[in-house]
């Protein structure tokens, strides 16, 4: 793993390429910080966080994501945003991209953890084999 650059939160990462947290750079949708992944490989890269949940409750995962490209040849065409739950495949997730030119878009994914007491929230993408990136901000998991 490449490790998170600028990391200040209890986040985990998957994949060998650069990813991190922009701290106070003015790239966030709200607040001071946002997470990012950037790669020119064809690898899977993601940022994850495992969180506690109450079994059998309905939840909504919300987050704001923006992608590179927008017709420049560096379009990230599919971002994966969702929840991984032990013993359940595939993950409960949204696929989307590219986003509106240079702007964050809100992604909403409802879920119910069943009998689980923890889930893993993630955002990631498969590299395009050329430069591409995603930034995400203001993720929240709330009871529905």
VMD Tcl script that builds the backbone (N, CA, C; Angstrom):
set m [mol new atoms 432]
animate dup $m
set s [atomselect $m all]
$s set {name element resname resid chain x y z} {
  {N N UNK 1 A 0.840 -1.184 0.000}
  {CA C UNK 1 A 0.000 0.000 0.000}
  {C C UNK 1 A 0.882 1.244 0.000}
  {N N UNK 2 A 0.442 2.241 -0.709}
  {CA C UNK 2 A 1.190 3.485 -0.785}
  {C C UNK 2 A 1.066 4.304 0.487}
  {N N UNK 3 A 0.002 4.104 1.239}
  {CA C UNK 3 A -0.211 4.894 2.448}
  {C C UNK 3 A -0.877 6.222 2.132}
  {N N UNK 4 A -1.539 6.770 3.109}
  {CA C UNK 4 A -2.251 8.028 2.932}
  {C C UNK 4 A -1.323 9.194 3.202}
  {N N UNK 5 A -1.263 10.124 2.269}
  {CA C UNK 5 A -0.467 11.329 2.433}
  {C C UNK 5 A -1.334 12.408 3.063}
  {N N UNK 6 A -0.817 13.129 4.059}
  {CA C UNK 6 A -1.587 14.168 4.718}
  {C C UNK 6 A -2.649 13.597 5.632}
  {N N UNK 7 A -2.562 12.330 5.952}
  {CA C UNK 7 A -3.591 11.610 6.713}
  {C C UNK 7 A -3.725 12.140 8.137}
  {N N UNK 8 A -4.950 12.503 8.525}
  {CA C UNK 8 A -5.225 12.954 9.882}
  {C C UNK 8 A -6.401 12.226 10.506}
  {N N UNK 9 A -6.968 11.262 9.834}
  {CA C UNK 9 A -8.168 10.589 10.320}
  {C C UNK 9 A -7.940 9.082 10.340}
  {N N UNK 10 A -8.802 8.330 11.018}
  {CA C UNK 10 A -8.642 6.875 11.049}
  {C C UNK 10 A -9.138 6.226 9.758}
  {N N UNK 11 A -8.427 6.450 8.674}
  {CA C UNK 11 A -8.782 5.910 7.369}
  {C C UNK 11 A -7.834 4.783 7.006}
  {N N UNK 12 A -8.263 3.933 6.089}
  {CA C UNK 12 A -7.442 2.854 5.567}
  {C C UNK 12 A -7.419 3.020 4.056}
  {N N UNK 13 A -6.480 2.340 3.400}
  {CA C UNK 13 A -6.439 2.453 1.947}
  {C C UNK 13 A -6.139 1.110 1.321}
  {N N UNK 14 A -6.528 0.978 0.050}
  {CA C UNK 14 A -6.256 -0.208 -0.753}
  {C C UNK 14 A -5.675 0.253 -2.073}
  {N N UNK 15 A -4.736 -0.509 -2.575}
  {CA C UNK 15 A -4.121 -0.208 -3.858}
  {C C UNK 15 A -2.775 0.467 -3.692}
  {N N UNK 16 A -1.925 0.348 -4.726}
  {CA C UNK 16 A -0.541 0.803 -4.622}
  {C C UNK 16 A -0.283 2.269 -4.974}
  {N N UNK 17 A -1.290 2.969 -5.446}
  {CA C UNK 17 A -1.035 4.297 -6.003}
  {C C UNK 17 A -1.316 5.415 -5.001}
  {N N UNK 18 A -0.883 6.650 -5.296}
  {CA C UNK 18 A -1.013 7.764 -4.338}
  {C C UNK 18 A -2.459 8.080 -3.975}
  {N N UNK 19 A -2.647 8.358 -2.697}
  {CA C UNK 19 A -3.944 8.760 -2.167}
  {C C UNK 19 A -3.684 9.458 -0.855}
  {N N UNK 20 A -4.624 10.255 -0.412}
  {CA C UNK 20 A -4.390 10.959 0.835}
  {C C UNK 20 A -5.514 11.898 1.198}
  {N N UNK 21 A -5.163 12.823 2.072}
  {CA C UNK 21 A -6.089 13.841 2.547}
  {C C UNK 21 A -5.447 15.197 2.289}
  {N N UNK 22 A -6.126 16.044 1.520}
  {CA C UNK 22 A -5.689 17.426 1.333}
  {C C UNK 22 A -6.090 18.181 2.589}
  {N N UNK 23 A -5.115 18.737 3.283}
  {CA C UNK 23 A -5.364 19.429 4.542}
  {C C UNK 23 A -5.234 20.933 4.299}
  {N N UNK 24 A -6.368 21.627 4.353}
  {CA C UNK 24 A -6.358 23.082 4.239}
  {C C UNK 24 A -5.901 23.630 2.905}
  {N N UNK 25 A -6.098 22.908 1.803}
  {CA C UNK 25 A -5.643 23.372 0.488}
  {C C UNK 25 A -6.723 24.090 -0.314}
  {N N UNK 26 A -7.938 24.180 0.232}
  {CA C UNK 26 A -9.013 24.853 -0.475}
  {C C UNK 26 A -9.670 24.006 -1.553}
  {N N UNK 27 A -9.460 22.690 -1.523}
  {CA C UNK 27 A -10.036 21.800 -2.527}
  {C C UNK 27 A -11.289 21.093 -2.040}
  {N N UNK 28 A -11.634 21.273 -0.777}
  {CA C UNK 28 A -12.796 20.612 -0.191}
  {C C UNK 28 A -14.089 21.264 -0.660}
  {N N UNK 29 A -15.161 20.493 -0.649}
  {CA C UNK 29 A -16.473 21.071 -0.922}
  {C C UNK 29 A -16.916 21.918 0.255}
  {N N UNK 30 A -16.731 21.375 1.467}
  {CA C UNK 30 A -17.033 22.107 2.697}
  {C C UNK 30 A -15.887 21.876 3.675}
  {N N UNK 31 A -15.690 22.781 4.592}
  {CA C UNK 31 A -14.627 22.618 5.575}
  {C C UNK 31 A -13.252 22.795 4.956}
  {N N UNK 32 A -12.253 22.251 5.640}
  {CA C UNK 32 A -10.874 22.482 5.230}
  {C C UNK 32 A -10.233 21.315 4.490}
  {N N UNK 33 A -10.731 20.083 4.668}
  {CA C UNK 33 A -10.037 18.902 4.165}
  {C C UNK 33 A -10.912 18.078 3.226}
  {N N UNK 34 A -10.272 17.335 2.331}
  {CA C UNK 34 A -10.940 16.370 1.461}
  {C C UNK 34 A -9.986 15.212 1.216}
  {N N UNK 35 A -10.522 14.050 0.877}
  {CA C UNK 35 A -9.691 12.898 0.518}
  {C C UNK 35 A -9.530 12.850 -0.996}
  {N N UNK 36 A -8.468 12.178 -1.453}
  {CA C UNK 36 A -8.211 12.085 -2.887}
  {C C UNK 36 A -7.484 10.793 -3.226}
  {N N UNK 37 A -7.642 10.388 -4.485}
  {CA C UNK 37 A -6.890 9.281 -5.083}
  {C C UNK 37 A -6.474 9.747 -6.471}
  {N N UNK 38 A -5.198 9.491 -6.838}
  {CA C UNK 38 A -4.728 9.859 -8.176}
  {C C UNK 38 A -3.827 8.746 -8.694}
  {N N UNK 39 A -4.045 8.346 -9.949}
  {CA C UNK 39 A -3.236 7.277 -10.523}
  {C C UNK 39 A -3.184 7.377 -12.040}
  {N N UNK 40 A -2.119 6.855 -12.612}
  {CA C UNK 40 A -2.050 6.664 -14.066}
  {C C UNK 40 A -1.933 5.169 -14.378}
  {N N UNK 41 A -2.096 4.334 -13.365}
  {CA C UNK 41 A -2.050 2.878 -13.545}
  {C C UNK 41 A -3.437 2.354 -13.941}
  {N N UNK 42 A -3.565 1.043 -13.966}
  {CA C UNK 42 A -4.856 0.381 -14.157}
  {C C UNK 42 A -5.255 -0.362 -12.883}
  {N N UNK 43 A -4.683 0.031 -11.757}
  {CA C UNK 43 A -4.932 -0.629 -10.477}
  {C C UNK 43 A -6.199 -0.138 -9.804}
  {N N UNK 44 A -6.738 -0.995 -8.904}
  {CA C UNK 44 A -7.815 -0.597 -8.002}
  {C C UNK 44 A -7.191 0.178 -6.844}
  {N N UNK 45 A -7.765 1.331 -6.523}
  {CA C UNK 45 A -7.352 2.133 -5.380}
  {C C UNK 45 A -8.604 2.640 -4.683}
  {N N UNK 46 A -8.573 2.631 -3.361}
  {CA C UNK 46 A -9.734 3.078 -2.593}
  {C C UNK 46 A -9.277 3.596 -1.242}
  {N N UNK 47 A -10.118 4.427 -0.648}
  {CA C UNK 47 A -9.976 4.850 0.738}
  {C C UNK 47 A -11.198 4.328 1.462}
  {N N UNK 48 A -10.960 3.752 2.657}
  {CA C UNK 48 A -12.012 3.075 3.409}
  {C C UNK 48 A -11.994 3.513 4.863}
  {N N UNK 49 A -13.117 3.312 5.525}
  {CA C UNK 49 A -13.192 3.497 6.966}
  {C C UNK 49 A -14.246 2.553 7.519}
  {N N UNK 50 A -13.861 1.782 8.535}
  {CA C UNK 50 A -14.808 0.891 9.202}
  {C C UNK 50 A -15.473 1.659 10.334}
  {N N UNK 51 A -16.797 1.568 10.377}
  {CA C UNK 51 A -17.565 2.321 11.369}
  {C C UNK 51 A -18.544 1.396 12.090}
  {N N UNK 52 A -18.893 1.720 13.336}
  {CA C UNK 52 A -19.897 0.929 14.046}
  {C C UNK 52 A -21.303 1.294 13.568}
  {N N UNK 53 A -22.186 0.302 13.557}
  {CA C UNK 53 A -23.593 0.515 13.222}
  {C C UNK 53 A -24.450 -0.314 14.173}
  {N N UNK 54 A -25.720 0.036 14.244}
  {CA C UNK 54 A -26.689 -0.728 15.024}
  {C C UNK 54 A -27.323 -1.759 14.103}
  {N N UNK 55 A -27.323 -3.044 14.496}
  {CA C UNK 55 A -27.899 -4.074 13.635}
  {C C UNK 55 A -29.354 -3.769 13.261}
  {N N UNK 56 A -29.690 -4.167 12.039}
  {CA C UNK 56 A -31.060 -4.127 11.513}
  {C C UNK 56 A -31.676 -2.730 11.488}
  {N N UNK 57 A -30.865 -1.705 11.413}
  {CA C UNK 57 A -31.347 -0.330 11.267}
  {C C UNK 57 A -31.119 0.116 9.824}
  {N N UNK 58 A -32.000 0.951 9.318}
  {CA C UNK 58 A -31.807 1.529 7.993}
  {C C UNK 58 A -30.909 2.755 8.111}
  {N N UNK 59 A -29.935 2.839 7.200}
  {CA C UNK 59 A -28.980 3.940 7.169}
  {C C UNK 59 A -28.918 4.527 5.767}
  {N N UNK 60 A -28.338 5.719 5.675}
  {CA C UNK 60 A -28.051 6.341 4.388}
  {C C UNK 60 A -26.607 6.845 4.426}
  {N N UNK 61 A -25.808 6.381 3.463}
  {CA C UNK 61 A -24.453 6.890 3.253}
  {C C UNK 61 A -24.556 8.012 2.234}
  {N N UNK 62 A -24.003 9.163 2.578}
  {CA C UNK 62 A -23.972 10.315 1.669}
  {C C UNK 62 A -22.544 10.814 1.563}
  {N N UNK 63 A -22.197 11.304 0.400}
  {CA C UNK 63 A -20.884 11.888 0.207}
  {C C UNK 63 A -20.863 12.728 -1.049}
  {N N UNK 64 A -19.863 13.559 -1.146}
  {CA C UNK 64 A -19.693 14.442 -2.302}
  {C C UNK 64 A -18.398 14.054 -3.004}
  {N N UNK 65 A -18.479 13.828 -4.334}
  {CA C UNK 65 A -17.337 13.345 -5.104}
  {C C UNK 65 A -17.199 14.173 -6.371}
  {N N UNK 66 A -15.944 14.439 -6.753}
  {CA C UNK 66 A -15.703 15.012 -8.083}
  {C C UNK 66 A -14.574 14.238 -8.745}
  {N N UNK 67 A -14.581 14.248 -10.072}
  {CA C UNK 67 A -13.649 13.439 -10.854}
  {C C UNK 67 A -12.858 14.314 -11.818}
  {N N UNK 68 A -11.730 13.776 -12.257}
  {CA C UNK 68 A -10.931 14.467 -13.271}
  {C C UNK 68 A -11.574 14.290 -14.635}
  {N N UNK 69 A -11.083 15.067 -15.577}
  {CA C UNK 69 A -11.448 14.858 -16.964}
  {C C UNK 69 A -12.408 15.850 -17.531}
  {N N UNK 70 A -13.634 15.422 -17.706}
  {CA C UNK 70 A -14.678 16.246 -18.303}
  {C C UNK 70 A -14.352 16.556 -19.760}
  {N N UNK 71 A -14.052 15.463 -20.517}
  {CA C UNK 71 A -13.781 15.616 -21.939}
  {C C UNK 71 A -12.329 15.869 -22.286}
  {N N UNK 72 A -11.424 15.785 -21.304}
  {CA C UNK 72 A -10.011 16.055 -21.562}
  {C C UNK 72 A -9.226 14.796 -21.879}
  {N N UNK 73 A -9.869 13.624 -21.878}
  {CA C UNK 73 A -9.171 12.368 -22.080}
  {C C UNK 73 A -8.742 11.731 -20.769}
  {N N UNK 74 A -8.914 12.433 -19.663}
  {CA C UNK 74 A -8.573 11.896 -18.343}
  {C C UNK 74 A -9.832 11.647 -17.522}
  {N N UNK 75 A -10.946 11.429 -18.212}
  {CA C UNK 75 A -12.212 11.206 -17.507}
  {C C UNK 75 A -12.155 9.931 -16.671}
  {N N UNK 76 A -12.464 10.044 -15.404}
  {CA C UNK 76 A -12.680 8.864 -14.578}
  {C C UNK 76 A -14.124 8.473 -14.832}
  {N N UNK 77 A -14.311 7.345 -15.534}
  {CA C UNK 77 A -15.650 7.005 -16.001}
  {C C UNK 77 A -16.479 6.192 -15.020}
  {N N UNK 78 A -15.860 5.567 -14.002}
  {CA C UNK 78 A -16.641 4.815 -13.030}
  {C C UNK 78 A -15.989 4.882 -11.659}
  {N N UNK 79 A -16.651 5.553 -10.737}
  {CA C UNK 79 A -16.245 5.580 -9.333}
  {C C UNK 79 A -17.178 4.638 -8.579}
  {N N UNK 80 A -16.637 3.945 -7.597}
  {CA C UNK 80 A -17.408 3.027 -6.757}
  {C C UNK 80 A -17.500 3.643 -5.365}
  {N N UNK 81 A -18.709 3.803 -4.863}
  {CA C UNK 81 A -18.966 4.467 -3.587}
  {C C UNK 81 A -19.988 3.626 -2.843}
  {N N UNK 82 A -19.634 3.132 -1.663}
  {CA C UNK 82 A -20.607 2.297 -0.989}
  {C C UNK 82 A -20.144 1.711 0.324}
  {N N UNK 83 A -20.741 0.557 0.645}
  {CA C UNK 83 A -20.566 -0.089 1.933}
  {C C UNK 83 A -20.220 -1.550 1.697}
  {N N UNK 84 A -19.166 -2.007 2.358}
  {CA C UNK 84 A -18.826 -3.431 2.370}
  {C C UNK 84 A -19.293 -4.004 3.698}
  {N N UNK 85 A -19.931 -5.174 3.629}
  {CA C UNK 85 A -20.419 -5.847 4.827}
  {C C UNK 85 A -19.903 -7.279 4.836}
  {N N UNK 86 A -19.380 -7.707 5.965}
  {CA C UNK 86 A -18.829 -9.060 6.096}
  {C C UNK 86 A -19.855 -10.094 5.635}
  {N N UNK 87 A -19.395 -11.034 4.796}
  {CA C UNK 87 A -20.246 -12.117 4.337}
  {C C UNK 87 A -21.215 -11.757 3.230}
  {N N UNK 88 A -21.168 -10.536 2.711}
  {CA C UNK 88 A -22.086 -10.098 1.655}
  {C C UNK 88 A -21.281 -9.642 0.440}
  {N N UNK 89 A -21.581 -10.220 -0.723}
  {CA C UNK 89 A -20.939 -9.801 -1.961}
  {C C UNK 89 A -21.990 -9.767 -3.046}
  {N N UNK 90 A -22.049 -8.809 -3.909}
  {CA C UNK 90 A -21.152 -7.659 -3.975}
  {C C UNK 90 A -21.481 -6.620 -2.910}
  {N N UNK 91 A -20.614 -5.612 -2.777}
  {CA C UNK 91 A -20.909 -4.529 -1.838}
  {C C UNK 91 A -22.190 -3.792 -2.232}
  {N N UNK 92 A -22.773 -3.091 -1.287}
  {CA C UNK 92 A -23.897 -2.199 -1.553}
  {C C UNK 92 A -23.249 -0.899 -2.021}
  {N N UNK 93 A -23.425 -0.547 -3.304}
  {CA C UNK 93 A -22.638 0.557 -3.850}
  {C C UNK 93 A -23.339 1.262 -4.998}
  {N N UNK 94 A -22.865 2.470 -5.270}
  {CA C UNK 94 A -23.251 3.260 -6.431}
  {C C UNK 94 A -22.056 3.296 -7.377}
  {N N UNK 95 A -22.310 3.240 -8.681}
  {CA C UNK 95 A -21.280 3.433 -9.703}
  {C C UNK 95 A -21.658 4.711 -10.442}
  {N N UNK 96 A -20.709 5.579 -10.668}
  {CA C UNK 96 A -21.024 6.823 -11.357}
  {C C UNK 96 A -19.763 7.427 -11.946}
  {N N UNK 97 A -19.929 8.443 -12.788}
  {CA C UNK 97 A -18.818 9.208 -13.330}
  {C C UNK 97 A -18.975 9.379 -14.820}
  {N N UNK 98 A -18.259 10.306 -15.422}
  {CA C UNK 98 A -17.608 11.409 -14.719}
  {C C UNK 98 A -18.643 12.394 -14.196}
  {N N UNK 99 A -18.229 13.195 -13.241}
  {CA C UNK 99 A -19.130 14.168 -12.639}
  {C C UNK 99 A -19.239 15.433 -13.460}
  {N N UNK 100 A -20.109 16.347 -13.023}
  {CA C UNK 100 A -20.227 17.635 -13.708}
  {C C UNK 100 A -18.895 18.370 -13.690}
  {N N UNK 101 A -18.567 19.036 -14.756}
  {CA C UNK 101 A -17.256 19.657 -14.951}
  {C C UNK 101 A -16.753 20.420 -13.730}
  {N N UNK 102 A -15.765 19.828 -13.064}
  {CA C UNK 102 A -15.089 20.491 -11.958}
  {C C UNK 102 A -15.881 20.637 -10.675}
  {N N UNK 103 A -17.096 20.080 -10.624}
  {CA C UNK 103 A -17.932 20.280 -9.436}
  {C C UNK 103 A -18.144 18.969 -8.699}
  {N N UNK 104 A -18.290 19.076 -7.394}
  {CA C UNK 104 A -18.666 17.929 -6.581}
  {C C UNK 104 A -20.120 17.567 -6.866}
  {N N UNK 105 A -20.418 16.266 -6.868}
  {CA C UNK 105 A -21.801 15.796 -6.972}
  {C C UNK 105 A -22.099 14.932 -5.755}
  {N N UNK 106 A -23.322 15.021 -5.267}
  {CA C UNK 106 A -23.709 14.235 -4.104}
  {C C UNK 106 A -24.114 12.828 -4.541}
  {N N UNK 107 A -23.603 11.835 -3.802}
  {CA C UNK 107 A -23.952 10.437 -4.038}
  {C C UNK 107 A -24.629 9.924 -2.769}
  {N N UNK 108 A -25.757 9.225 -2.925}
  {CA C UNK 108 A -26.543 8.743 -1.792}
  {C C UNK 108 A -26.752 7.240 -1.956}
  {N N UNK 109 A -26.448 6.470 -0.897}
  {CA C UNK 109 A -26.621 5.020 -0.936}
  {C C UNK 109 A -27.265 4.529 0.350}
  {N N UNK 110 A -28.547 4.127 0.320}
  {CA C UNK 110 A -29.187 3.546 1.502}
  {C C UNK 110 A -28.664 2.122 1.741}
  {N N UNK 111 A -28.686 1.682 2.999}
  {CA C UNK 111 A -28.311 0.307 3.312}
  {C C UNK 111 A -28.853 -0.082 4.679}
  {N N UNK 112 A -28.907 -1.387 4.896}
  {CA C UNK 112 A -29.258 -1.957 6.192}
  {C C UNK 112 A -28.193 -3.001 6.495}
  {N N UNK 113 A -27.506 -2.908 7.640}
  {CA C UNK 113 A -26.400 -3.825 7.911}
  {C C UNK 113 A -26.813 -5.229 8.329}
  {N N UNK 114 A -28.131 -5.513 8.424}
  {CA C UNK 114 A -28.552 -6.822 8.910}
  {C C UNK 114 A -28.077 -6.996 10.347}
  {N N UNK 115 A -27.510 -8.150 10.658}
  {CA C UNK 115 A -27.080 -8.403 12.036}
  {C C UNK 115 A -25.670 -7.903 12.351}
  {N N UNK 116 A -25.055 -7.167 11.439}
  {CA C UNK 116 A -23.680 -6.682 11.633}
  {C C UNK 116 A -23.629 -5.480 12.575}
  {N N UNK 117 A -22.519 -5.354 13.298}
  {CA C UNK 117 A -22.304 -4.212 14.201}
  {C C UNK 117 A -21.265 -3.244 13.645}
  {N N UNK 118 A -20.687 -3.563 12.474}
  {CA C UNK 118 A -19.732 -2.669 11.816}
  {C C UNK 118 A -19.820 -2.883 10.308}
  {N N UNK 119 A -19.578 -1.825 9.561}
  {CA C UNK 119 A -19.509 -1.870 8.101}
  {C C UNK 119 A -18.301 -1.051 7.666}
  {N N UNK 120 A -17.879 -1.254 6.424}
  {CA C UNK 120 A -16.757 -0.482 5.881}
  {C C UNK 120 A -17.257 0.387 4.741}
  {N N UNK 121 A -17.127 1.686 4.916}
  {CA C UNK 121 A -17.488 2.676 3.900}
  {C C UNK 121 A -16.276 2.842 2.979}
  {N N UNK 122 A -16.513 2.941 1.664}
  {CA C UNK 122 A -15.380 3.079 0.745}
  {C C UNK 122 A -15.725 3.966 -0.439}
  {N N UNK 123 A -14.673 4.508 -1.041}
  {CA C UNK 123 A -14.766 5.230 -2.306}
  {C C UNK 123 A -13.492 4.915 -3.073}
  {N N UNK 124 A -13.633 4.477 -4.346}
  {CA C UNK 124 A -12.451 4.126 -5.117}
  {C C UNK 124 A -12.752 3.994 -6.585}
  {N N UNK 125 A -11.692 3.705 -7.361}
  {CA C UNK 125 A -11.870 3.496 -8.797}
  {C C UNK 125 A -10.719 2.678 -9.358}
  {N N UNK 126 A -10.992 2.047 -10.502}
  {CA C UNK 126 A -9.962 1.353 -11.266}
  {C C UNK 126 A -9.272 2.389 -12.146}
  {N N UNK 127 A -7.942 2.429 -12.103}
  {CA C UNK 127 A -7.189 3.372 -12.917}
  {C C UNK 127 A -7.447 3.182 -14.401}
  {N N UNK 128 A -7.231 4.257 -15.135}
  {CA C UNK 128 A -7.536 4.289 -16.563}
  {C C UNK 128 A -6.344 3.943 -17.447}
  {N N UNK 129 A -5.153 3.800 -16.837}
  {CA C UNK 129 A -3.938 3.626 -17.628}
  {C C UNK 129 A -3.396 4.959 -18.110}
  {N N UNK 130 A -3.981 6.041 -17.636}
  {CA C UNK 130 A -3.523 7.410 -17.881}
  {C C UNK 130 A -3.954 8.229 -16.661}
  {N N UNK 131 A -3.430 9.412 -16.533}
  {CA C UNK 131 A -3.691 10.207 -15.334}
  {C C UNK 131 A -5.186 10.417 -15.093}
  {N N UNK 132 A -5.611 10.150 -13.867}
  {CA C UNK 132 A -6.989 10.377 -13.463}
  {C C UNK 132 A -7.059 10.482 -11.951}
  {N N UNK 133 A -8.070 11.184 -11.452}
  {CA C UNK 133 A -8.193 11.364 -10.004}
  {C C UNK 133 A -9.642 11.522 -9.589}
  {N N UNK 134 A -9.874 11.277 -8.286}
  {CA C UNK 134 A -11.140 11.613 -7.654}
  {C C UNK 134 A -10.829 12.343 -6.353}
  {N N UNK 135 A -11.740 13.196 -5.957}
  {CA C UNK 135 A -11.705 13.848 -4.648}
  {C C UNK 135 A -13.065 13.622 -4.018}
  {N N UNK 136 A -13.076 13.369 -2.711}
  {CA C UNK 136 A -14.363 13.216 -2.039}
  {C C UNK 136 A -14.325 13.875 -0.681}
  {N N UNK 137 A -15.540 14.286 -0.250}
  {CA C UNK 137 A -15.641 15.146 0.913}
  {C C UNK 137 A -17.000 14.950 1.575}
  {N N UNK 138 A -17.035 15.302 2.809}
  {CA C UNK 138 A -18.266 15.373 3.621}
  {C C UNK 138 A -19.079 14.084 3.529}
  {N N UNK 139 A -18.405 12.940 3.815}
  {CA C UNK 139 A -19.119 11.673 3.901}
  {C C UNK 139 A -19.831 11.579 5.233}
  {N N UNK 140 A -21.032 11.029 5.217}
  {CA C UNK 140 A -21.770 10.837 6.448}
  {C C UNK 140 A -22.596 9.566 6.349}
  {N N UNK 141 A -22.792 8.920 7.495}
  {CA C UNK 141 A -23.664 7.751 7.596}
  {C C UNK 141 A -24.655 8.086 8.706}
  {N N UNK 142 A -25.921 8.182 8.344}
  {CA C UNK 142 A -26.966 8.545 9.300}
  {C C UNK 142 A -28.101 7.548 9.246}
  {N N UNK 143 A -28.774 7.354 10.355}
  {CA C UNK 143 A -29.960 6.511 10.346}
  {C C UNK 143 A -31.017 7.137 9.456}
  {N N UNK 144 A -31.681 6.271 8.684}
  {CA C UNK 144 A -32.699 6.763 7.747}
  {C C UNK 144 A -33.996 7.045 8.486}
}
mol reanalyze $m
mol bondsrecalc $m
mol representation Tube
mol addrep $m
